[in-house]
Amino acid sequence: MTDDCGCDDLVSHLFQLFDAELEGAECARLRRHLEGCPHCSELADAEEHIRTLIRRSCVEHAPESLRTRVITQITVLRAQGRSEF
Ligand SMILES: [Zn+2]
């Protein structure tokens, strides 16, 4: 695990990253962490997959089971990150 940009940091900004709500430098920092962290890149892949599914199928409601699984993972990640401090 890297120390410069923590998993907790990335997870808190994951949705903003995908919504392009972050500034260039912040975005680049988080993407660098994603590239070096299999755990977080897995989370990002899941989120990207959900968004692609929603866009492609134009479903009326989001696939709840998938989203719930991602949120559960994020909650676990956050709990792990906190316990390290
Ligand atoms: Zn990470």
PDB file of the backbone (N, CA, C, O) and the ligand in Angstrom, with CONECT records:
HET     ZN  A 101       1
ATOM      1  N   MET A   1       0.829  -1.202   0.000  1.00  0.00           N
ATOM      2  CA  MET A   1       0.000   0.000   0.000  1.00  0.00           C
ATOM      3  C   MET A   1       0.871   1.263   0.000  1.00  0.00           C
ATOM      4  O   MET A   1       1.908   1.304   0.662  1.00  0.00           O
ATOM      5  N   THR A   2       0.456   2.264  -0.725  1.00  0.00           N
ATOM      6  CA  THR A   2       1.230   3.495  -0.784  1.00  0.00           C
ATOM      7  C   THR A   2       0.752   4.482   0.274  1.00  0.00           C
ATOM      8  O   THR A   2      -0.404   4.435   0.695  1.00  0.00           O
ATOM      9  N   ASP A   3       1.638   5.371   0.703  1.00  0.00           N
ATOM     10  CA  ASP A   3       1.309   6.309   1.760  1.00  0.00           C
ATOM     11  C   ASP A   3       0.918   7.685   1.237  1.00  0.00           C
ATOM     12  O   ASP A   3       0.179   8.421   1.890  1.00  0.00           O
ATOM     13  N   ASP A   4       1.433   8.031   0.026  1.00  0.00           N
ATOM     14  CA  ASP A   4       1.214   9.393  -0.476  1.00  0.00           C
ATOM     15  C   ASP A   4      -0.261   9.696  -0.682  1.00  0.00           C
ATOM     16  O   ASP A   4      -0.723  10.786  -0.346  1.00  0.00           O
ATOM     17  N   CYS A   5      -1.005   8.739  -1.233  1.00  0.00           N
ATOM     18  CA  CYS A   5      -2.427   8.934  -1.432  1.00  0.00           C
ATOM     19  C   CYS A   5      -3.142   7.692  -0.937  1.00  0.00           C
ATOM     20  O   CYS A   5      -3.125   6.657  -1.604  1.00  0.00           O
ATOM     21  N   GLY A   6      -3.765   7.784   0.219  1.00  0.00           N
ATOM     22  CA  GLY A   6      -4.345   6.619   0.857  1.00  0.00           C
ATOM     23  C   GLY A   6      -5.585   6.094   0.161  1.00  0.00           C
ATOM     24  O   GLY A   6      -6.241   6.812  -0.593  1.00  0.00           O
ATOM     25  N   CYS A   7      -5.901   4.827   0.422  1.00  0.00           N
ATOM     26  CA  CYS A   7      -7.094   4.201  -0.133  1.00  0.00           C
ATOM     27  C   CYS A   7      -8.344   4.937   0.368  1.00  0.00           C
ATOM     28  O   CYS A   7      -9.305   5.135  -0.375  1.00  0.00           O
ATOM     29  N   ASP A   8      -8.306   5.332   1.632  1.00  0.00           N
ATOM     30  CA  ASP A   8      -9.439   6.038   2.221  1.00  0.00           C
ATOM     31  C   ASP A   8      -9.705   7.330   1.458  1.00  0.00           C
ATOM     32  O   ASP A   8     -10.848   7.693   1.181  1.00  0.00           O
ATOM     33  N   ASP A   9      -8.619   8.007   1.130  1.00  0.00           N
ATOM     34  CA  ASP A   9      -8.678   9.252   0.365  1.00  0.00           C
ATOM     35  C   ASP A   9      -9.348   9.011  -0.985  1.00  0.00           C
ATOM     36  O   ASP A   9     -10.246   9.752  -1.388  1.00  0.00           O
ATOM     37  N   LEU A  10      -8.903   7.973  -1.671  1.00  0.00           N
ATOM     38  CA  LEU A  10      -9.442   7.698  -2.994  1.00  0.00           C
ATOM     39  C   LEU A  10     -10.913   7.317  -2.923  1.00  0.00           C
ATOM     40  O   LEU A  10     -11.732   7.796  -3.708  1.00  0.00           O
ATOM     41  N   VAL A  11     -11.234   6.449  -1.972  1.00  0.00           N
ATOM     42  CA  VAL A  11     -12.613   5.977  -1.860  1.00  0.00           C
ATOM     43  C   VAL A  11     -13.571   7.137  -1.592  1.00  0.00           C
ATOM     44  O   VAL A  11     -14.682   7.161  -2.121  1.00  0.00           O
ATOM     45  N   SER A  12     -13.144   8.090  -0.778  1.00  0.00           N
ATOM     46  CA  SER A  12     -14.029   9.231  -0.492  1.00  0.00           C
ATOM     47  C   SER A  12     -14.271  10.098  -1.717  1.00  0.00           C
ATOM     48  O   SER A  12     -15.253  10.839  -1.773  1.00  0.00           O
ATOM     49  N   HIS A  13     -13.368  10.008  -2.710  1.00  0.00           N
ATOM     50  CA  HIS A  13     -13.502  10.864  -3.884  1.00  0.00           C
ATOM     51  C   HIS A  13     -13.862  10.097  -5.145  1.00  0.00           C
ATOM     52  O   HIS A  13     -13.904  10.663  -6.237  1.00  0.00           O
ATOM     53  N   LEU A  14     -14.123   8.790  -4.985  1.00  0.00           N
ATOM     54  CA  LEU A  14     -14.335   7.944  -6.163  1.00  0.00           C
ATOM     55  C   LEU A  14     -15.474   8.446  -7.048  1.00  0.00           C
ATOM     56  O   LEU A  14     -15.323   8.536  -8.266  1.00  0.00           O
ATOM     57  N   PHE A  15     -16.599   8.769  -6.445  1.00  0.00           N
ATOM     58  CA  PHE A  15     -17.753   9.191  -7.231  1.00  0.00           C
ATOM     59  C   PHE A  15     -17.503  10.545  -7.879  1.00  0.00           C
ATOM     60  O   PHE A  15     -17.929  10.784  -9.009  1.00  0.00           O
ATOM     61  N   GLN A  16     -16.813  11.428  -7.168  1.00  0.00           N
ATOM     62  CA  GLN A  16     -16.475  12.739  -7.729  1.00  0.00           C
ATOM     63  C   GLN A  16     -15.529  12.581  -8.912  1.00  0.00           C
ATOM     64  O   GLN A  16     -15.616  13.308  -9.901  1.00  0.00           O
ATOM     65  N   LEU A  17     -14.624  11.614  -8.787  1.00  0.00           N
ATOM     66  CA  LEU A  17     -13.677  11.338  -9.863  1.00  0.00           C
ATOM     67  C   LEU A  17     -14.432  10.953 -11.130  1.00  0.00           C
ATOM     68  O   LEU A  17     -14.114  11.433 -12.218  1.00  0.00           O
ATOM     69  N   PHE A  18     -15.421  10.094 -10.986  1.00  0.00           N
ATOM     70  CA  PHE A  18     -16.187   9.631 -12.145  1.00  0.00           C
ATOM     71  C   PHE A  18     -17.125  10.712 -12.668  1.00  0.00           C
ATOM     72  O   PHE A  18     -17.443  10.746 -13.857  1.00  0.00           O
ATOM     73  N   ASP A  19     -17.559  11.577 -11.792  1.00  0.00           N
ATOM     74  CA  ASP A  19     -18.452  12.653 -12.213  1.00  0.00           C
ATOM     75  C   ASP A  19     -17.680  13.853 -12.733  1.00  0.00           C
ATOM     76  O   ASP A  19     -18.267  14.879 -13.075  1.00  0.00           O
ATOM     77  N   ALA A  20     -16.340  13.717 -12.792  1.00  0.00           N
ATOM     78  CA  ALA A  20     -15.470  14.793 -13.274  1.00  0.00           C
ATOM     79  C   ALA A  20     -15.683  16.083 -12.492  1.00  0.00           C
ATOM     80  O   ALA A  20     -15.715  17.175 -13.060  1.00  0.00           O
ATOM     81  N   GLU A  21     -15.828  15.935 -11.168  1.00  0.00           N
ATOM     82  CA  GLU A  21     -16.045  17.097 -10.316  1.00  0.00           C
ATOM     83  C   GLU A  21     -14.751  17.571  -9.657  1.00  0.00           C
ATOM     84  O   GLU A  21     -14.755  18.508  -8.858  1.00  0.00           O
ATOM     85  N   LEU A  22     -13.644  16.911 -10.003  1.00  0.00           N
ATOM     86  CA  LEU A  22     -12.387  17.242  -9.348  1.00  0.00           C
ATOM     87  C   LEU A  22     -11.498  18.074 -10.258  1.00  0.00           C
ATOM     88  O   LEU A  22     -11.610  18.015 -11.483  1.00  0.00           O
ATOM     89  N   GLU A  23     -10.610  18.853  -9.637  1.00  0.00           N
ATOM     90  CA  GLU A  23      -9.659  19.639 -10.407  1.00  0.00           C
ATOM     91  C   GLU A  23      -8.571  18.725 -10.956  1.00  0.00           C
ATOM     92  O   GLU A  23      -8.348  17.629 -10.441  1.00  0.00           O
ATOM     93  N   GLY A  24      -7.900  19.182 -11.999  1.00  0.00           N
ATOM     94  CA  GLY A  24      -6.905  18.373 -12.714  1.00  0.00           C
ATOM     95  C   GLY A  24      -5.870  17.710 -11.824  1.00  0.00           C
ATOM     96  O   GLY A  24      -5.600  16.516 -11.954  1.00  0.00           O
ATOM     97  N   ALA A  25      -5.282  18.502 -10.902  1.00  0.00           N
ATOM     98  CA  ALA A  25      -4.207  17.975 -10.056  1.00  0.00           C
ATOM     99  C   ALA A  25      -4.734  16.888  -9.121  1.00  0.00           C
ATOM    100  O   ALA A  25      -4.112  15.837  -8.962  1.00  0.00           O
ATOM    101  N   GLU A  26      -5.878  17.152  -8.511  1.00  0.00           N
ATOM    102  CA  GLU A  26      -6.489  16.199  -7.596  1.00  0.00           C
ATOM    103  C   GLU A  26      -6.845  14.915  -8.347  1.00  0.00           C
ATOM    104  O   GLU A  26      -6.614  13.806  -7.865  1.00  0.00           O
ATOM    105  N   CYS A  27      -7.407  15.096  -9.524  1.00  0.00           N
ATOM    106  CA  CYS A  27      -7.802  13.976 -10.374  1.00  0.00           C
ATOM    107  C   CYS A  27      -6.586  13.116 -10.733  1.00  0.00           C
ATOM    108  O   CYS A  27      -6.641  11.888 -10.656  1.00  0.00           O
ATOM    109  N   ALA A  28      -5.488  13.773 -11.126  1.00  0.00           N
ATOM    110  CA  ALA A  28      -4.268  13.063 -11.524  1.00  0.00           C
ATOM    111  C   ALA A  28      -3.697  12.281 -10.346  1.00  0.00           C
ATOM    112  O   ALA A  28      -3.225  11.155 -10.508  1.00  0.00           O
ATOM    113  N   ARG A  29      -3.741  12.887  -9.159  1.00  0.00           N
ATOM    114  CA  ARG A  29      -3.212  12.250  -7.953  1.00  0.00           C
ATOM    115  C   ARG A  29      -3.982  10.960  -7.655  1.00  0.00           C
ATOM    116  O   ARG A  29      -3.393   9.923  -7.352  1.00  0.00           O
ATOM    117  N   LEU A  30      -5.304  11.049  -7.749  1.00  0.00           N
ATOM    118  CA  LEU A  30      -6.136   9.888  -7.444  1.00  0.00           C
ATOM    119  C   LEU A  30      -5.974   8.807  -8.507  1.00  0.00           C
ATOM    120  O   LEU A  30      -5.955   7.618  -8.191  1.00  0.00           O
ATOM    121  N   ARG A  31      -5.857   9.225  -9.779  1.00  0.00           N
ATOM    122  CA  ARG A  31      -5.687   8.249 -10.848  1.00  0.00           C
ATOM    123  C   ARG A  31      -4.353   7.526 -10.719  1.00  0.00           C
ATOM    124  O   ARG A  31      -4.237   6.349 -11.063  1.00  0.00           O
ATOM    125  N   ARG A  32      -3.339   8.246 -10.216  1.00  0.00           N
ATOM    126  CA  ARG A  32      -2.031   7.626 -10.000  1.00  0.00           C
ATOM    127  C   ARG A  32      -2.153   6.557  -8.926  1.00  0.00           C
ATOM    128  O   ARG A  32      -1.555   5.487  -9.036  1.00  0.00           O
ATOM    129  N   HIS A  33      -2.919   6.843  -7.902  1.00  0.00           N
ATOM    130  CA  HIS A  33      -3.139   5.854  -6.842  1.00  0.00           C
ATOM    131  C   HIS A  33      -3.880   4.638  -7.411  1.00  0.00           C
ATOM    132  O   HIS A  33      -3.539   3.495  -7.106  1.00  0.00           O
ATOM    133  N   LEU A  34      -4.876   4.893  -8.225  1.00  0.00           N
ATOM    134  CA  LEU A  34      -5.663   3.819  -8.837  1.00  0.00           C
ATOM    135  C   LEU A  34      -4.771   2.855  -9.600  1.00  0.00           C
ATOM    136  O   LEU A  34      -4.932   1.638  -9.509  1.00  0.00           O
ATOM    137  N   GLU A  35      -3.819   3.415 -10.361  1.00  0.00           N
ATOM    138  CA  GLU A  35      -2.934   2.594 -11.189  1.00  0.00           C
ATOM    139  C   GLU A  35      -2.051   1.688 -10.342  1.00  0.00           C
ATOM    140  O   GLU A  35      -1.710   0.579 -10.753  1.00  0.00           O
ATOM    141  N   GLY A  36      -1.682   2.169  -9.149  1.00  0.00           N
ATOM    142  CA  GLY A  36      -0.769   1.394  -8.314  1.00  0.00           C
ATOM    143  C   GLY A  36      -1.455   0.570  -7.246  1.00  0.00           C
ATOM    144  O   GLY A  36      -0.789  -0.132  -6.485  1.00  0.00           O
ATOM    145  N   CYS A  37      -2.769   0.642  -7.174  1.00  0.00           N
ATOM    146  CA  CYS A  37      -3.477  -0.054  -6.101  1.00  0.00           C
ATOM    147  C   CYS A  37      -4.552  -0.976  -6.668  1.00  0.00           C
ATOM    148  O   CYS A  37      -5.604  -0.502  -7.099  1.00  0.00           O
ATOM    149  N   PRO A  38      -4.303  -2.288  -6.675  1.00  0.00           N
ATOM    150  CA  PRO A  38      -5.263  -3.251  -7.242  1.00  0.00           C
ATOM    151  C   PRO A  38      -6.615  -3.181  -6.559  1.00  0.00           C
ATOM    152  O   PRO A  38      -7.654  -3.346  -7.199  1.00  0.00           O
ATOM    153  N   HIS A  39      -6.598  -2.935  -5.252  1.00  0.00           N
ATOM    154  CA  HIS A  39      -7.837  -2.888  -4.478  1.00  0.00           C
ATOM    155  C   HIS A  39      -8.748  -1.764  -4.976  1.00  0.00           C
ATOM    156  O   HIS A  39      -9.931  -1.982  -5.240  1.00  0.00           O
ATOM    157  N   CYS A  40      -8.189  -0.575  -5.100  1.00  0.00           N
ATOM    158  CA  CYS A  40      -8.976   0.583  -5.512  1.00  0.00           C
ATOM    159  C   CYS A  40      -9.337   0.513  -6.996  1.00  0.00           C
ATOM    160  O   CYS A  40     -10.422   0.940  -7.390  1.00  0.00           O
ATOM    161  N   SER A  41      -8.446  -0.018  -7.811  1.00  0.00           N
ATOM    162  CA  SER A  41      -8.756  -0.099  -9.235  1.00  0.00           C
ATOM    163  C   SER A  41      -9.907  -1.077  -9.449  1.00  0.00           C
ATOM    164  O   SER A  41     -10.683  -0.933 -10.394  1.00  0.00           O
ATOM    165  N   GLU A  42     -10.014  -2.075  -8.567  1.00  0.00           N
ATOM    166  CA  GLU A  42     -11.135  -3.012  -8.629  1.00  0.00           C
ATOM    167  C   GLU A  42     -12.454  -2.285  -8.327  1.00  0.00           C
ATOM    168  O   GLU A  42     -13.468  -2.500  -8.992  1.00  0.00           O
ATOM    169  N   LEU A  43     -12.411  -1.435  -7.325  1.00  0.00           N
ATOM    170  CA  LEU A  43     -13.587  -0.631  -6.975  1.00  0.00           C
ATOM    171  C   LEU A  43     -13.973   0.300  -8.124  1.00  0.00           C
ATOM    172  O   LEU A  43     -15.149   0.433  -8.465  1.00  0.00           O
ATOM    173  N   ALA A  44     -12.966   0.939  -8.713  1.00  0.00           N
ATOM    174  CA  ALA A  44     -13.210   1.863  -9.816  1.00  0.00           C
ATOM    175  C   ALA A  44     -13.776   1.119 -11.014  1.00  0.00           C
ATOM    176  O   ALA A  44     -14.669   1.619 -11.698  1.00  0.00           O
ATOM    177  N   ASP A  45     -13.253  -0.080 -11.267  1.00  0.00           N
ATOM    178  CA  ASP A  45     -13.767  -0.904 -12.364  1.00  0.00           C
ATOM    179  C   ASP A  45     -15.238  -1.215 -12.155  1.00  0.00           C
ATOM    180  O   ASP A  45     -16.034  -1.142 -13.091  1.00  0.00           O
ATOM    181  N   ALA A  46     -15.597  -1.563 -10.928  1.00  0.00           N
ATOM    182  CA  ALA A  46     -16.981  -1.886 -10.604  1.00  0.00           C
ATOM    183  C   ALA A  46     -17.885  -0.691 -10.846  1.00  0.00           C
ATOM    184  O   ALA A  46     -18.965  -0.822 -11.422  1.00  0.00           O
ATOM    185  N   GLU A  47     -17.438   0.474 -10.404  1.00  0.00           N
ATOM    186  CA  GLU A  47     -18.223   1.692 -10.582  1.00  0.00           C
ATOM    187  C   GLU A  47     -18.360   2.032 -12.068  1.00  0.00           C
ATOM    188  O   GLU A  47     -19.434   2.417 -12.531  1.00  0.00           O
ATOM    189  N   GLU A  48     -17.264   1.886 -12.801  1.00  0.00           N
ATOM    190  CA  GLU A  48     -17.277   2.180 -14.229  1.00  0.00           C
ATOM    191  C   GLU A  48     -18.225   1.214 -14.945  1.00  0.00           C
ATOM    192  O   GLU A  48     -18.966   1.610 -15.845  1.00  0.00           O
ATOM    193  N   HIS A  49     -18.192  -0.044 -14.535  1.00  0.00           N
ATOM    194  CA  HIS A  49     -19.041  -1.071 -15.126  1.00  0.00           C
ATOM    195  C   HIS A  49     -20.515  -0.730 -14.936  1.00  0.00           C
ATOM    196  O   HIS A  49     -21.314  -0.845 -15.866  1.00  0.00           O
ATOM    197  N   ILE A  50     -20.864  -0.312 -13.732  1.00  0.00           N
ATOM    198  CA  ILE A  50     -22.246   0.064 -13.423  1.00  0.00           C
ATOM    199  C   ILE A  50     -22.687   1.221 -14.304  1.00  0.00           C
ATOM    200  O   ILE A  50     -23.779   1.210 -14.871  1.00  0.00           O
ATOM    201  N   ARG A  51     -21.818   2.219 -14.406  1.00  0.00           N
ATOM    202  CA  ARG A  51     -22.174   3.398 -15.204  1.00  0.00           C
ATOM    203  C   ARG A  51     -22.328   3.060 -16.675  1.00  0.00           C
ATOM    204  O   ARG A  51     -23.213   3.589 -17.347  1.00  0.00           O
ATOM    205  N   THR A  52     -21.466   2.175 -17.184  1.00  0.00           N
ATOM    206  CA  THR A  52     -21.564   1.746 -18.584  1.00  0.00           C
ATOM    207  C   THR A  52     -22.880   1.012 -18.817  1.00  0.00           C
ATOM    208  O   THR A  52     -23.571   1.246 -19.808  1.00  0.00           O
ATOM    209  N   LEU A  53     -23.211   0.127 -17.894  1.00  0.00           N
ATOM    210  CA  LEU A  53     -24.465  -0.635 -17.983  1.00  0.00           C
ATOM    211  C   LEU A  53     -25.663   0.300 -18.041  1.00  0.00           C
ATOM    212  O   LEU A  53     -26.562   0.134 -18.865  1.00  0.00           O
ATOM    213  N   ILE A  54     -25.658   1.279 -17.158  1.00  0.00           N
ATOM    214  CA  ILE A  54     -26.779   2.219 -17.082  1.00  0.00           C
ATOM    215  C   ILE A  54     -26.894   3.011 -18.381  1.00  0.00           C
ATOM    216  O   ILE A  54     -27.987   3.187 -18.919  1.00  0.00           O
ATOM    217  N   ARG A  55     -25.750   3.487 -18.877  1.00  0.00           N
ATOM    218  CA  ARG A  55     -25.755   4.258 -20.124  1.00  0.00           C
ATOM    219  C   ARG A  55     -26.253   3.422 -21.295  1.00  0.00           C
ATOM    220  O   ARG A  55     -27.074   3.883 -22.088  1.00  0.00           O
ATOM    221  N   ARG A  56     -25.752   2.188 -21.402  1.00  0.00           N
ATOM    222  CA  ARG A  56     -26.065   1.346 -22.558  1.00  0.00           C
ATOM    223  C   ARG A  56     -27.516   0.900 -22.579  1.00  0.00           C
ATOM    224  O   ARG A  56     -28.177   0.941 -23.617  1.00  0.00           O
ATOM    225  N   SER A  57     -27.996   0.482 -21.446  1.00  0.00           N
ATOM    226  CA  SER A  57     -29.331  -0.106 -21.435  1.00  0.00           C
ATOM    227  C   SER A  57     -30.414   0.937 -21.196  1.00  0.00           C
ATOM    228  O   SER A  57     -31.599   0.650 -21.368  1.00  0.00           O
ATOM    229  N   CYS A  58     -30.021   2.141 -20.804  1.00  0.00           N
ATOM    230  CA  CYS A  58     -30.981   3.196 -20.500  1.00  0.00           C
ATOM    231  C   CYS A  58     -32.071   2.689 -19.558  1.00  0.00           C
ATOM    232  O   CYS A  58     -33.255   2.973 -19.737  1.00  0.00           O
ATOM    233  N   VAL A  59     -31.644   1.939 -18.559  1.00  0.00           N
ATOM    234  CA  VAL A  59     -32.618   1.395 -17.620  1.00  0.00           C
ATOM    235  C   VAL A  59     -33.226   2.515 -16.790  1.00  0.00           C
ATOM    236  O   VAL A  59     -32.600   3.551 -16.564  1.00  0.00           O
ATOM    237  N   GLU A  60     -34.446   2.293 -16.344  1.00  0.00           N
ATOM    238  CA  GLU A  60     -35.167   3.303 -15.562  1.00  0.00           C
ATOM    239  C   GLU A  60     -34.564   3.444 -14.166  1.00  0.00           C
ATOM    240  O   GLU A  60     -34.533   4.535 -13.595  1.00  0.00           O
ATOM    241  N   HIS A  61     -34.091   2.332 -13.633  1.00  0.00           N
ATOM    242  CA  HIS A  61     -33.482   2.374 -12.305  1.00  0.00           C
ATOM    243  C   HIS A  61     -32.139   1.644 -12.324  1.00  0.00           C
ATOM    244  O   HIS A  61     -31.947   0.715 -13.109  1.00  0.00           O
ATOM    245  N   ALA A  62     -31.222   2.059 -11.473  1.00  0.00           N
ATOM    246  CA  ALA A  62     -29.893   1.457 -11.411  1.00  0.00           C
ATOM    247  C   ALA A  62     -29.988   0.019 -10.910  1.00  0.00           C
ATOM    248  O   ALA A  62     -30.864  -0.316 -10.113  1.00  0.00           O
ATOM    249  N   PRO A  63     -29.058  -0.843 -11.397  1.00  0.00           N
ATOM    250  CA  PRO A  63     -29.008  -2.207 -10.867  1.00  0.00           C
ATOM    251  C   PRO A  63     -28.622  -2.192  -9.401  1.00  0.00           C
ATOM    252  O   PRO A  63     -27.445  -2.099  -9.054  1.00  0.00           O
ATOM    253  N   GLU A  64     -29.621  -2.282  -8.553  1.00  0.00           N
ATOM    254  CA  GLU A  64     -29.428  -2.093  -7.117  1.00  0.00           C
ATOM    255  C   GLU A  64     -28.439  -3.079  -6.500  1.00  0.00           C
ATOM    256  O   GLU A  64     -27.637  -2.699  -5.647  1.00  0.00           O
ATOM    257  N   SER A  65     -28.491  -4.348  -6.926  1.00  0.00           N
ATOM    258  CA  SER A  65     -27.629  -5.360  -6.309  1.00  0.00           C
ATOM    259  C   SER A  65     -26.157  -5.025  -6.539  1.00  0.00           C
ATOM    260  O   SER A  65     -25.337  -5.155  -5.630  1.00  0.00           O
ATOM    261  N   LEU A  66     -25.823  -4.592  -7.762  1.00  0.00           N
ATOM    262  CA  LEU A  66     -24.448  -4.213  -8.079  1.00  0.00           C
ATOM    263  C   LEU A  66     -24.005  -3.022  -7.247  1.00  0.00           C
ATOM    264  O   LEU A  66     -22.931  -3.029  -6.645  1.00  0.00           O
ATOM    265  N   ARG A  67     -24.847  -2.000  -7.225  1.00  0.00           N
ATOM    266  CA  ARG A  67     -24.500  -0.779  -6.496  1.00  0.00           C
ATOM    267  C   ARG A  67     -24.342  -1.060  -5.006  1.00  0.00           C
ATOM    268  O   ARG A  67     -23.435  -0.544  -4.354  1.00  0.00           O
ATOM    269  N   THR A  68     -25.245  -1.890  -4.478  1.00  0.00           N
ATOM    270  CA  THR A  68     -25.163  -2.228  -3.055  1.00  0.00           C
ATOM    271  C   THR A  68     -23.841  -2.925  -2.754  1.00  0.00           C
ATOM    272  O   THR A  68     -23.223  -2.688  -1.716  1.00  0.00           O
ATOM    273  N   ARG A  69     -23.408  -3.803  -3.690  1.00  0.00           N
ATOM    274  CA  ARG A  69     -22.162  -4.526  -3.463  1.00  0.00           C
ATOM    275  C   ARG A  69     -20.976  -3.560  -3.433  1.00  0.00           C
ATOM    276  O   ARG A  69     -20.077  -3.695  -2.604  1.00  0.00           O
ATOM    277  N   VAL A  70     -20.986  -2.596  -4.335  1.00  0.00           N
ATOM    278  CA  VAL A  70     -19.904  -1.609  -4.382  1.00  0.00           C
ATOM    279  C   VAL A  70     -19.889  -0.777  -3.103  1.00  0.00           C
ATOM    280  O   VAL A  70     -18.831  -0.527  -2.526  1.00  0.00           O
ATOM    281  N   ILE A  71     -21.066  -0.354  -2.669  1.00  0.00           N
ATOM    282  CA  ILE A  71     -21.156   0.469  -1.465  1.00  0.00           C
ATOM    283  C   ILE A  71     -20.678  -0.317  -0.253  1.00  0.00           C
ATOM    284  O   ILE A  71     -20.020   0.236   0.628  1.00  0.00           O
ATOM    285  N   THR A  72     -21.005  -1.602  -0.207  1.00  0.00           N
ATOM    286  CA  THR A  72     -20.542  -2.449   0.893  1.00  0.00           C
ATOM    287  C   THR A  72     -19.030  -2.511   0.899  1.00  0.00           C
ATOM    288  O   THR A  72     -18.408  -2.391   1.955  1.00  0.00           O
ATOM    289  N   GLN A  73     -18.424  -2.700  -0.281  1.00  0.00           N
ATOM    290  CA  GLN A  73     -16.965  -2.753  -0.390  1.00  0.00           C
ATOM    291  C   GLN A  73     -16.343  -1.453   0.094  1.00  0.00           C
ATOM    292  O   GLN A  73     -15.342  -1.456   0.812  1.00  0.00           O
ATOM    293  N   ILE A  74     -16.948  -0.347  -0.307  1.00  0.00           N
ATOM    294  CA  ILE A  74     -16.432   0.965   0.064  1.00  0.00           C
ATOM    295  C   ILE A  74     -16.504   1.155   1.577  1.00  0.00           C
ATOM    296  O   ILE A  74     -15.581   1.693   2.187  1.00  0.00           O
ATOM    297  N   THR A  75     -17.607   0.708   2.176  1.00  0.00           N
ATOM    298  CA  THR A  75     -17.766   0.824   3.623  1.00  0.00           C
ATOM    299  C   THR A  75     -16.683   0.026   4.336  1.00  0.00           C
ATOM    300  O   THR A  75     -16.108   0.493   5.319  1.00  0.00           O
ATOM    301  N   VAL A  76     -16.405  -1.182   3.839  1.00  0.00           N
ATOM    302  CA  VAL A  76     -15.364  -2.031   4.438  1.00  0.00           C
ATOM    303  C   VAL A  76     -14.007  -1.362   4.296  1.00  0.00           C
ATOM    304  O   VAL A  76     -13.227  -1.306   5.246  1.00  0.00           O
ATOM    305  N   LEU A  77     -13.730  -0.850   3.089  1.00  0.00           N
ATOM    306  CA  LEU A  77     -12.468  -0.158   2.829  1.00  0.00           C
ATOM    307  C   LEU A  77     -12.274   1.003   3.787  1.00  0.00           C
ATOM    308  O   LEU A  77     -11.200   1.185   4.360  1.00  0.00           O
ATOM    309  N   ARG A  78     -13.341   1.791   3.953  1.00  0.00           N
ATOM    310  CA  ARG A  78     -13.275   2.960   4.834  1.00  0.00           C
ATOM    311  C   ARG A  78     -12.961   2.542   6.257  1.00  0.00           C
ATOM    312  O   ARG A  78     -12.140   3.166   6.929  1.00  0.00           O
ATOM    313  N   ALA A  79     -13.624   1.473   6.718  1.00  0.00           N
ATOM    314  CA  ALA A  79     -13.416   0.987   8.080  1.00  0.00           C
ATOM    315  C   ALA A  79     -11.954   0.549   8.248  1.00  0.00           C
ATOM    316  O   ALA A  79     -11.331   0.811   9.277  1.00  0.00           O
ATOM    317  N   GLN A  80     -11.419  -0.122   7.217  1.00  0.00           N
ATOM    318  CA  GLN A  80     -10.024  -0.573   7.270  1.00  0.00           C
ATOM    319  C   GLN A  80      -9.082   0.619   7.328  1.00  0.00           C
ATOM    320  O   GLN A  80      -8.131   0.642   8.110  1.00  0.00           O
ATOM    321  N   GLY A  81      -9.366   1.617   6.478  1.00  0.00           N
ATOM    322  CA  GLY A  81      -8.511   2.808   6.428  1.00  0.00           C
ATOM    323  C   GLY A  81      -8.470   3.524   7.764  1.00  0.00           C
ATOM    324  O   GLY A  81      -7.412   3.965   8.215  1.00  0.00           O
ATOM    325  N   ARG A  82      -9.627   3.636   8.389  1.00  0.00           N
ATOM    326  CA  ARG A  82      -9.714   4.353   9.661  1.00  0.00           C
ATOM    327  C   ARG A  82      -8.924   3.654  10.737  1.00  0.00           C
ATOM    328  O   ARG A  82      -8.263   4.303  11.548  1.00  0.00           O
ATOM    329  N   SER A  83      -8.986   2.298  10.755  1.00  0.00           N
ATOM    330  CA  SER A  83      -8.347   1.543  11.840  1.00  0.00           C
ATOM    331  C   SER A  83      -6.828   1.657  11.775  1.00  0.00           C
ATOM    332  O   SER A  83      -6.144   1.383  12.761  1.00  0.00           O
ATOM    333  N   GLU A  84      -6.294   2.060  10.619  1.00  0.00           N
ATOM    334  CA  GLU A  84      -4.839   2.176  10.494  1.00  0.00           C
ATOM    335  C   GLU A  84      -4.304   3.466  11.113  1.00  0.00           C
ATOM    336  O   GLU A  84      -3.105   3.592  11.365  1.00  0.00           O
ATOM    337  N   PHE A  85      -5.181   4.400  11.349  1.00  0.00           N
ATOM    338  CA  PHE A  85      -4.715   5.670  11.907  1.00  0.00           C
ATOM    339  C   PHE A  85      -4.499   5.584  13.406  1.00  0.00           C
ATOM    340  O   PHE A  85      -4.106   6.570  14.031  1.00  0.00           O
TER     341      PHE A  85
HETATM  342 ZN    ZN A 101      -5.953   2.035  -2.782  1.00  0.00          ZN2+
END
